[in-house]
């Protein structure tokens, strides 16, 4: 579903003020403005620890998605590639 065209829920309407390509600085931005942000839960937990912000659950359920890795078969047995795939998989495994 295209979130920008999602109908409003009750009295909540979506107004995009700012779109950031990366997350560094978002904690400071949120702590010093009246803006809100939608970020992954792990990022929200980190921002609560390092910035003066609160994390709240969204008012609706986001769709789930899968994270997949793809690589060429010639790298299947490559030790460096195996290490990288393992490291990336560990980052995205459910906690």
LINSULPE-V630658 format. One record per backbone hydrogen bond with DSSP energy under -1.0 kcal/mol. NH is the residue of the N-H (numbers start at 0). CO is the residue of the C=O. E is the energy in kcal/mol with one decimal. If there is no record, write none. Layout:
BEGIN
{{NH,CO,E} {NH,CO,E}}
END
This chain:
BEGIN
{{4,1,-1.3} {11,8,-1.9} {25,22,-2.4} {28,24,-2.2} {29,25,-2.7} {30,26,-2.5} {31,27,-1.3} {43,39,-2.4} {44,40,-2.6} {45,41,-1.8} {46,42,-2.6} {47,43,-2.2} {48,44,-1.3} {49,45,-2.2} {50,46,-2.6} {52,50,-1.8} {74,71,-2.1} {75,72,-1.5} {81,77,-2.7} {82,78,-2.4} {83,79,-2.2} {84,80,-2.7} {85,81,-2.3} {86,82,-2.6} {87,83,-2.6} {88,84,-2.4} {89,85,-2.4} {90,86,-1.6} {91,87,-1.2}}
END
